[in-house]
């Protein structure tokens, strides 16, 4: 990331923090160190891949961001877990992820976030990865065609993708949001409950078929076809009668791999550092990386439109 883009990304982050802080009403005595400062310090540490104590040292700031006063390490670690600070982080995430007009294409996928195999983290799970088995967590993401992570969650690595996807999709179409869209996912999401959930929300799902499912529809038992629902029966028919069309559409799914590549290469979200353990910390850390990812997209779009300061 060049210096100018770095400055623009941080400006986008600070603007969003200010908007989120203004929207949250607090009562009681005003703290010495504002919630806005605590959140900014945390995202500054995430940006530089350092622990919380690092952010409490004034030597680790520069002209881009230099607070006048910093809390102690104990104050900072306690405050970043607070309700107000967590609410600001959530609002910043929602703000930069963007809502707007519903888009017609989405993607579902998961990315492992590994820890050491000898880690004592009780929340980390052992699960399957591309080269065998690993220990850690998994980021489950619901991404739109504008490369925004519209919804995401963190689970132990041994959580099945379909279970996490159902939790995400239950929030993807609130009442009144009935715009039809297509979701593309890999073979691991080929499950009847996911097709039924998409259909109930007025959307469509397309996945490759599992090896055991590559059987002609007419060769299946009538009860099996009835149980899977009409949405999945249509997908079986599509793969049986128009496989070339189905494969052509599925090529668009690789866009989510580009999203994960940016998170890995530009924001170093390839594994969890040693100071990020337990589910709550992992969620907060990954959320910070996603906020910075969305801020990066926003800064790049401002450059293209010529609206960057």
C-alpha positions in Angstrom: 0.0 0.0 0.0 1.6 3.3 -1.1 1.7 6.3 1.3 -1.1 8.2 -0.3 -3.4 5.3 -0.3 -2.4 4.6 3.3 -3.4 8.1 4.2 -6.7 7.9 2.3 -7.6 4.5 3.9 -7.0 5.9 7.4 -9.1 9.0 6.6 -12.0 6.8 5.5 -11.7 4.8 8.8 -11.6 8.0 11.0 -14.6 9.5 9.1 -16.6 6.3 9.7 -15.6 6.2 13.4 -16.8 9.8 13.9 -20.2 9.0 12.2 -20.6 5.9 14.4 -19.6 7.7 17.6 -22.1 10.5 17.0 -24.9 8.0 16.4 -24.5 6.3 19.8 -26.0 8.0 22.8 -24.2 7.5 26.1 -25.2 8.4 29.6 -23.3 9.0 32.8 -19.9 10.6 33.3 -17.8 11.4 30.3 -14.7 9.2 30.2 -11.2 10.7 30.1 -10.5 8.8 27.0 -13.3 8.8 24.5 -14.7 5.7 22.9 -13.8 7.1 19.5 -10.1 7.2 20.6 -10.2 3.7 22.0 -11.6 2.3 18.7 -9.1 4.3 16.6 -6.2 3.0 18.7 -7.5 -0.6 18.3 -7.8 -0.3 14.5 -4.3 1.3 14.4 -2.9 -1.7 16.1 -4.8 -4.1 13.8 -3.5 -2.1 10.8 0.1 -2.6 11.9 -0.5 -6.2 13.2 0.5 -5.5 16.8 -1.0 -6.3 20.2 -2.9 -4.0 22.4 0.1 -3.0 24.6 1.9 -1.8 21.4 -0.9 0.8 20.8 -0.4 2.3 24.3 3.2 3.5 23.4 3.3 7.0 21.9 6.4 6.1 20.0 4.3 3.9 17.7 2.3 6.8 16.2 3.2 9.1 13.4 1.9 12.2 11.6 -1.0 10.2 10.2 -2.4 9.5 13.6 -0.9 10.9 16.8 -3.2 11.1 19.9 -2.4 13.8 22.5 -2.9 11.4 25.4 -3.0 7.6 25.6 -4.6 5.4 28.2 -2.7 2.8 30.2 -2.5 -0.7 28.9 -5.0 -1.9 31.6 -7.4 0.9 30.7 -7.2 0.2 27.0 -7.6 -3.6 27.3 -10.6 -3.1 29.5 -12.2 -0.3 27.4 -11.9 -2.1 24.0 -14.2 -4.9 25.4 -16.9 -2.3 26.5 -20.4 -2.1 25.1 -20.0 1.4 23.5 -16.7 0.5 21.8 -18.1 -2.8 20.5 -21.1 -0.9 19.2 -18.9 1.6 17.4 -16.9 -1.2 15.8 -20.1 -2.8 14.6 -21.5 0.4 13.2 -18.2 1.1 11.4 -18.3 -2.4 9.9 -21.9 -1.9 8.7 -21.2 1.6 7.4 -18.2 0.6 5.3 -19.7 -2.7 4.1 -22.6 -0.6 2.7 -26.2 -1.5 2.2 -27.8 0.4 -0.7 -29.6 -1.2 -3.6 -29.7 -5.0 -3.3 -27.3 -6.6 -5.8 -28.3 -9.6 -8.0 -25.2 -11.7 -7.3 -23.6 -13.0 -4.1 -21.0 -15.5 -3.1 -20.7 -17.9 -0.1 -17.4 -19.3 1.1 -15.2 -19.9 4.1 -11.5 -19.2 4.9 -9.5 -21.1 7.6 -7.6 -19.0 10.2 -5.1 -21.3 11.7 -3.3 -21.3 15.0 -0.4 -23.5 16.2 -1.2 -27.2 16.5 0.1 -27.0 20.1 -2.0 -24.0 21.0 -3.9 -24.2 24.3 -6.8 -22.1 23.0 -9.9 -23.9 24.1 -12.1 -22.2 21.6 -10.1 -23.3 18.5 -11.3 -26.4 16.7 -9.6 -29.1 14.6 -11.0 -29.3 11.1 -10.3 -30.2 7.5 -8.3 -27.8 5.4 -6.9 -28.2 1.8 -3.8 -30.1 3.0 -5.2 -32.4 5.6 -6.3 -31.1 9.0 -5.5 -28.0 11.0 -6.4 -26.2 14.2 -8.0 -22.8 14.5 -11.1 -20.9 13.3 -12.9 -20.2 10.1 -14.2 -17.0 8.5 -17.6 -17.5 6.8 -18.4 -14.7 4.4 -21.4 -13.7 2.3 -20.0 -11.4 -0.3 -21.8 -9.3 -2.9 -20.5 -8.6 -6.4 -19.1 -5.2 -5.3 -16.6 -7.3 -3.2 -18.1 -6.2 0.1 -18.5 -8.7 2.9 -22.1 -8.0 3.5 -22.3 -10.6 6.3 -19.7 -12.7 8.1 -19.0 -14.7 11.2 -16.2 -16.6 12.9 -16.6 -20.1 14.2 -14.2 -22.9 15.4 -12.7 -24.7 12.4 -14.7 -27.8 13.0 -18.0 -26.0 12.4 -19.7 -27.2 9.2 -20.0 -24.6 6.5 -23.6 -25.3 5.9 -24.5 -24.6 9.5 -22.7 -21.3 9.4 -24.2 -20.4 6.1 -27.7 -21.0 7.4 -27.0 -18.6 10.3 -25.7 -15.9 7.9 -28.6 -16.4 5.3 -31.2 -16.1 8.0 -30.0 -12.4 8.3 -29.4 -11.8 4.6 -33.0 -11.1 3.7 -34.9 -9.1 6.3 -38.7 -8.5 6.0 -39.3 -6.3 3.0 -36.1 -7.1 1.2 -37.5 -9.4 -1.4 -35.2 -8.5 -4.3 -34.3 -11.7 -6.2 -30.6 -12.6 -6.3 -28.4 -15.5 -7.1 -25.8 -16.9 -4.7 -22.9 -19.0 -5.9 -21.0 -21.4 -3.6 -18.7 -24.4 -3.8 -19.7 -28.1 -3.5 -19.6 -28.0 0.3 -22.8 -25.9 0.3 -24.8 -28.4 -1.7 -27.4 -29.0 0.9 -31.2 -29.1 0.7 -31.7 -26.8 3.8 -29.7 -24.1 2.1 -31.7 -24.3 -1.1 -34.9 -24.2 0.9 -33.7 -21.1 2.9 -32.8 -19.3 -0.3 -36.1 -20.1 -1.9 -38.0 -19.0 1.2 -36.3 -15.6 1.0 -37.1 -15.3 -2.7 -33.5 -15.9 -3.8 -31.7 -18.7 -5.7 -28.6 -20.8 -4.9 -26.3 -22.6 -7.4 -23.6 -25.0 -6.4 -21.8 -27.9 -8.0 -23.3 -31.3 -7.1 -21.6 -33.6 -4.6 -20.1 -36.7 -6.2 -22.8 -38.9 -4.7 -25.5 -36.6 -6.0 -24.5 -36.8 -9.7 -27.4 -39.1 -10.6 -30.1 -38.3 -13.0 -33.3 -37.0 -11.5 -35.4 -39.8 -13.0 -33.2 -42.4 -11.3 -34.0 -41.0 -7.8 -36.6 -42.3 -5.4 -39.7 -40.0 -5.5 -39.5 -39.5 -1.8 -35.9 -38.2 -2.1 -36.9 -35.7 -4.8 -39.9 -34.6 -2.8 -37.9 -34.1 0.4 -35.2 -31.9 -1.3 -37.6 -29.2 -2.4 -38.3 -27.6 -5.8 -35.3 -25.3 -5.7 -32.8 -28.1 -5.5 -34.7 -30.2 -8.0 -34.3 -27.3 -10.5 -30.5 -27.3 -9.9 -30.3 -31.0 -10.5 -32.2 -30.5 -13.7 -29.9 -27.7 -14.8 -26.8 -29.7 -14.2 -28.3 -32.7 -16.0 -29.6 -30.8 -19.1 -27.4 -27.7 -19.4 -24.0 -28.5 -17.7 -22.1 -26.1 -19.9 -24.3 -23.2 -18.8 -24.0 -24.2 -15.1 -20.2 -24.3 -15.3 -20.2 -21.0 -17.2 -22.2 -19.3 -14.4 -20.1 -21.0 -11.7 -16.9 -19.3 -13.0 -18.1 -16.1 -11.4 -17.6 -17.7 -8.0 -13.9 -17.1 -8.2 -14.5 -13.4 -7.4 -14.7 -14.3 -3.7 -11.3 -15.9 -4.0 -10.0 -12.4 -5.1 -11.6 -10.9 -1.9 -9.8 -13.5 0.3 -6.5 -12.8 -1.7 -6.7 -9.1 -0.8 -7.3 -9.9 2.8 -4.3 -12.3 2.8 -1.8 -10.3 0.7 -2.6 -6.7 1.6 -3.9 -7.1 5.2 -2.0 -10.3 6.2 -5.0 -12.2 7.2 -3.4 -15.6 6.4 -3.1 -16.9 10.0 -3.8 -15.6 13.5 -1.0 -13.9 15.4 0.0 -15.4 18.8 -1.7 -12.7 20.8 -5.1 -13.3 19.2 -6.7 -16.2 21.0 -10.2 -17.1 22.2 -13.3 -16.5 20.1 -14.1 -13.0 21.2 -10.6 -11.7 20.4 -10.6 -13.5 17.1 -13.9 -11.9 16.1 -12.7 -8.5 17.1 -9.4 -8.9 15.3 -10.9 -10.2 12.1 -13.6 -7.6 12.2 -10.8 -4.9 12.3 -9.2 -6.4 9.3 -12.5 -6.5 7.4 -13.1 -2.8 8.3 -9.7 -1.9 6.9 -10.4 -4.0 3.8 -13.6 -2.1 3.2 -11.9 1.2 3.8 -9.3 0.3 1.2 -12.1 -0.4 -1.3 -13.7 2.9 -0.5 -10.4 4.8 -0.9 -9.7 3.1 -4.2 -13.2 4.0 -5.5 -12.8 7.6 -4.4 -9.6 7.7 -6.4 -11.3 6.4 -9.5 -14.1 8.9 -9.2 -11.7 11.7 -8.5 -13.3 12.6 -5.1 -10.4 11.8 -2.9 -9.1 14.9 -1.0 
